[in-house]
Amino acid sequence: MKKSVFFDMDGVLVDFDSGIEKLDKDTKLRYENRLDEVPELFALMEPMPRAIEAVAKIAKKYEVYVLSTAPWLNPTQPQIS
């Protein structure tokens, strides 16, 4: 049985700020102080450098999971029940 490795999203797998940078000014103002509620925000984020390659390599030896808190007030973000 393989051991498990858990990854966080923000700052580990994806660059949260890269998604924010892609938002227009009006959206940034509308969601000021609650940017994690922007619809489809995670889809705008760029992967961290070499994150995809690292996870692929680690997945050859370990069970890989993403363990990250999704924004509770944003139904468009990935949620696990």
Beta strands, then each sheet from edge to edge (+ up, - down):
strand 1: 4-7
strand 2: 14-15
strand 3: 46-47
strand 4: 63-66
sheet 1: 1+ 4+
sheet 2: 2+ 3-
end
